[in-house]
Amino acid sequence: MWCFLLCSHLLILYFLPSHSLCHPHDSFALLHFKNSFTINTSYDHYEYPYYYHKCDHGYSKTRTWENGTDCCSWAGVTCHPISGHVTELDLSCSGLVGKIHPNSTLFHLSHLHSLDLAFNDFDESHLSSLFGGFVSLTHLNLSATYSEGDIPSQISHLSKLVSLDLSYNMLKWKEDTWKRLLQNATVLRVLLLDENDMSSISIRTLNMSSSLVTLSLVWTQLRGNLTDGILCLPNLQHLDLSINWYNSYNRYNRYNRYNKGQLPEVSCRTTSLDFLDISNCGFQGSIPPSFSNLIHLTSLYLSSNNLKGSIPPSFSNLTHLTSLDLSYNNLNGSIPSSLLTLPRLNFLNLHNNQLSGQIPDVFPQSNSFHELDLSYNKIEGELPSTLSNLQHLIHLHLSYNKLEGPLPNNITGFSNLTSLWLHGNLLNGTIPSWCLSLPSLVDLDLSGNQFSGHISAISSYSLKRLFLSHNKLQGNIPESIFSLLNLTDLDLSSNNLSGSVKFHHFSKLQNLGVLYLSQNDQLSLNFKSNVKYNFSRLWRLDLSSMDLTEFPKLSGKVPFLESLHLSNNKLKGRLPNWLHETNSLLYELDLSHNLLTQSLDQFSWNQQLAIIDLSFNSITGGFSSSICNASAIAILNLSHNMLTGTIPQCLTNSSFLRVLDLQLNKLHGTLPSTFAKDCWLRTLDLNGNQLLEGFLPESLSNCIYLEVLDLGNNQIKDVFPHWLQTLPYLEVLVLRANKLYGPIAGSKTKHGFPSLVIFDVSSNNFSGPIPKAYIKKFEAMKNVVQDAYSQYIEVSLNFSYGSNYVDSVTITTKAITMTMDRIRNDFVSIDLSQNRFEGEIPSVIGELHSLRGLNLSHNRLIGPIPQSMGNLRNLESLDLSSNMLTGGIPTELSNLNFLEVLNLSNNHLVGEIPQGKQFGTFSNDSYEGNLGLCGLPLTTECSKDPEQHSPPSTTFRREPGFGFGWKPVAIGYGCGMVFGVGMGCCVLLIGKPQWLVRMVGGQLNKKVKRKTRMRSNENGSRMN
């Protein structure tokens, strides 16, 4: 009875609201904890990227915390109903800034069951071991708190944990701590550790935790091979292991270390997995058909791997699938028709593969597709008419395929379609009216096709983004465009549009932010207007290549203009004042390829400018001190002008500068002596100036992100800058045509040049052997992976809207000196020509499988051509001319199927020229100056005697033009020596025969005669 009454009393107390005040011990601890931090709830997008979209600006839960009030009523605080102890504390997104010290009163809250401190700034605090003292914790969330250091081993003491979230920190796991956590936390259901460092952890240890329901380990550097044991964990429903592939030679280091193995076969059939994301993990091989055993999957993401083969037809078994992403792989074959008829599939992304054929014409009327993305494949043919069955389709992306023909007029059922992307195909004809009249359309991109004719009237008034560039459209800009009041982006560039347009008409589009009209040289813009107008939101304007002869009069019309492109026109004289006076927001200005003659020291540099391109003009003068005021400059391109003077030191002191391109000017002096320790330079191009003799500043090694260094065609006098090997991302190194000297020593190759793809040190005074030690570490030349995001080496700024600087370089390839306006990522070249290198060509050069150009000409190289060069299957140009190479031409070179230019002239090569394949395309010029060679295309026939054309001794060196084999030469020298020694003795002993003495002539003849007379006189004297 007493037991019943006691229990009843306790239940009544439990359900009574706020029956007990907060325990004073906990109230004191909370207030003291709050006061140990400053509060900042203004989440800057760049400083707090995680918080910006997650947290409410200006709000902190601690603002309700006041002394003398019940802490159980404070925001984020939950208390036990009887004891008053704090059991739950949620201070996420509270703007706390400061460190959590070991003496923090937070650790006095010993009754906590749930602790959430996510999205605060703990100022790179180390995670205290005292967190392991919260033995009653079931939920712990410290995500995005800017914590760092090793995970303390005491975290594994939290055996009651149900949910642990330490994601988005700089925390590092040790293997022992990790294993003990999985062993002790037997009820752990949710584990989120994204962006932790788990590089010492094997992925196989995940098999230990059978209780997990949700597991997310994005970008954690896991090691080992993925097994189906993880995919078959009995309770696991959500698994995200994405972005765990590390490629140490990737230009942007996008990934982390993980396996490069294959996807595992899935043996289980009872898995409960419904979400699986293993994209960006570097998997190779094909998709196992057994993946169809994961029958409960609703979302499957395998994008950005190296998967090959076809899409398994067995995917038709995944009937619960709603989202499937196989993009950015190398999948081939056709699209299985069964994939498009999965009953619940509403998101399908297959773009950036090698799929081919036509889009299956199988879309059923009941299909629930809302997004279909087949971009960047090889899909050809016309669009199937059954696309119109997709009544629920919202996004249709078919860009960059081989779709051809006109767009069908019978696809009219896209009443819900909001985005239609068909750019980069071969579509032609006129743009059908249905494309321009869809009622819900927001994005329409038909650029990069072959559409012609006039643009018809547009009645899709919901349009925000309209891209029709790079077609063959003609005629006037339709008046209906000026009625699209929601339009924010309009791109009509690169067409054949004509007529005259009053520029102020575009101001009717008050939401317009981006306007591209460039490369329509028949389109005339009239900037004169009596109407008052302005562009209230226009921030990006491109009027390049429109045959403009005067600067547009836009004073006061574009108050928020940030980016202006007027390149490739006929603008001359000086820049208008409105560019400097009324546009304090202008950060990008492109006036390249014009007729500007303004002196550089008259240019006004504002503090906002980040990107400026004045290249290919006639700008004169030198740098003024005002350029140092432009502290935000990131890309400065003043190349191909007539600049004089020296390079100011302040440019190299900038921590913002990414690109400095001053090539082909008349700058003199020496390079700036110091580069800042926080240097962010990606490209430094000073080619073709008059930089005087001087040393290369070793502080350039501070620019650890440098990708392109071009100092060619100057007068720099120094030894090879071996310290550049510490630059891990350096891809292009051009030092050609300077006064560099000495050996390229390989004794300091701790790092090597792992990312280098263009190495040009030609036309210098380098000597010694070819640097074998460096070649061994040219890892990027062994296997260059095409960048899926960009075909060229370029610099892109995150804050700019599509503004990329594309690197250029002048090289000698295929016997032609040429300037590459864009450097392709897969162009790999070595040029060591016109130096004094000696010794043999190292065979290790045959490991550089991605080489396209190799030039070792005009040196002092000896020995045979290495057979390993036959492994350079991508080689297009090989120049070994004007050396002293011996032996025959290796038959392995006939395997070089892409070889277009071969120059082996002026060496000492002998034997028969290999025949067949590419060797049938080379002329006599490839072999001239090698008198021991025979066979086509030469007229010299090869002897049937194998000894006739055997290789000469490698220890015997002949001068160019000496055409005998080694046996006749040896016999001749031997006979000549015997005869010469014999006759010499005869002459010295008896002075006869006189006819031989007379044949010698000259001074030697006179000396012999003088000695003979002296002997005769002596003999006569003795006789007398």
Number of C-alpha atoms within 10 A of each C-alpha: 6 7 8 9 10 11 12 12 11 13 11 11 15 15 11 12 9 17 11 18 19 24 18 13 13 22 24 15 16 22 17 14 15 16 11 16 16 11 20 17 19 15 20 12 11 9 9 16 12 18 24 18 11 12 18 15 17 12 15 20 16 20 12 13 20 12 10 7 13 17 27 24 15 15 16 20 20 20 23 19 20 17 11 22 24 25 20 20 20 17 20 23 26 25 28 26 17 16 18 21 16 14 10 16 18 19 20 17 20 16 18 23 19 21 21 18 20 25 25 26 25 23 15 17 16 20 21 19 13 17 18 18 16 23 17 17 24 20 20 23 20 22 23 26 27 22 25 18 16 16 23 19 16 17 21 20 18 23 21 18 25 20 20 20 19 22 25 22 20 20 22 18 19 16 15 12 18 19 16 16 21 21 13 16 20 17 17 24 19 19 19 20 21 25 23 23 24 23 19 16 20 16 20 16 14 18 16 15 23 18 18 25 19 19 20 21 22 25 27 27 27 26 20 18 17 22 17 17 16 19 24 21 22 18 17 23 20 20 21 19 23 24 26 26 27 21 17 18 17 16 19 11 12 14 20 24 21 26 20 21 15 18 21 17 15 20 15 16 13 14 20 19 23 18 20 22 20 22 25 26 27 28 27 17 16 17 20 15 14 16 22 19 19 26 19 20 24 19 20 19 19 24 26 24 22 21 25 18 15 17 21 17 14 16 20 18 17 22 18 18 24 19 19 20 19 23 25 24 26 21 26 18 16 17 22 17 15 16 22 21 18 22 19 17 24 20 19 22 19 24 26 24 24 21 27 18 16 17 22 17 13 16 22 17 13 13 19 21 26 19 20 21 19 25 25 22 24 23 26 18 17 17 20 15 15 16 22 18 20 22 19 20 24 21 21 23 20 24 26 22 25 22 26 18 17 17 19 14 12 12 17 16 17 23 17 17 22 20 20 21 19 23 25 22 24 21 26 18 16 17 22 16 15 19 20 19 18 22 18 17 25 21 20 22 19 24 25 21 24 21 26 18 16 17 22 16 14 20 18 21 20 18 25 19 19 21 19 23 24 21 24 20 25 18 16 15 20 12 13 14 22 15 15 21 16 16 23 19 19 19 19 22 25 23 25 21 24 17 12 13 16 12 14 20 13 17 18 16 21 17 18 24 19 20 19 19 22 24 23 20 18 16 21 17 18 13 13 12 10 6 8 7 15 18 22 17 18 24 19 21 19 20 22 25 21 23 20 20 12 12 16 15 12 16 15 14 18 20 19 19 24 20 23 20 19 24 25 21 22 17 22 17 15 15 17 14 11 13 16 15 12 17 19 16 17 23 21 22 19 19 22 24 21 22 19 22 18 17 17 19 16 15 15 16 16 22 17 18 23 23 25 20 20 22 24 21 21 19 25 19 18 19 19 13 10 13 19 19 15 17 20 18 27 24 26 21 21 23 24 21 21 20 24 19 15 17 19 16 14 16 20 22 18 22 19 18 23 26 23 21 22 23 25 21 21 20 23 18 15 18 21 18 13 15 23 18 15 13 22 21 27 22 26 20 22 24 25 22 21 21 23 16 18 14 15 18 14 14 16 21 19 19 24 19 19 24 24 25 21 22 24 26 21 21 20 22 18 15 17 17 16 17 15 22 20 18 22 20 23 25 23 24 22 23 24 25 21 22 19 25 16 15 17 20 19 16 10 12 16 12 14 23 27 24 24 27 27 24 21 24 23 26 21 20 19 25 18 16 19 23 16 16 18 22 22 19 19 20 20 25 29 21 15 21 15 14 15 10 7 10 13 17 23 20 17 15 16 9 8 14 11 9 14 15 20 15 22 19 21 18 22 19 20 20 13 8 10 12 12 12 11 15 20 18 18 20 18 26 25 25 22 22 25 21 21 22 27 18 15 17 21 18 13 14 21 19 20 27 20 23 28 24 24 25 23 23 24 21 21 21 26 21 20 19 22 18 14 16 23 18 18 26 20 18 24 20 21 23 22 24 24 22 23 25 27 24 22 21 21 17 13 15 22 19 17 19 15 15 24 15 20 22 22 23 21 23 27 30 28 23 22 22 21 19 14 10 14 18 21 12 13 16 15 13 14 19 22 16 21 23 21 26 23 21 15 18 18 17 9 13 12 18 13 8 8 9 11 14 20 16 18 20 13 12 8 8 14 15 9 15 13 12 15 12 18 15 13 10 11 11 11 11 12 12 10 12 12 11 11 12 11 11 15 12 11 13 16 10 9 10 16 13 11 10 8 12 16 15 9 12 12 9 9 12 13 14 12 17 15 12 12 14 12 11 12 12 12 12 11 10 9 8 7 6
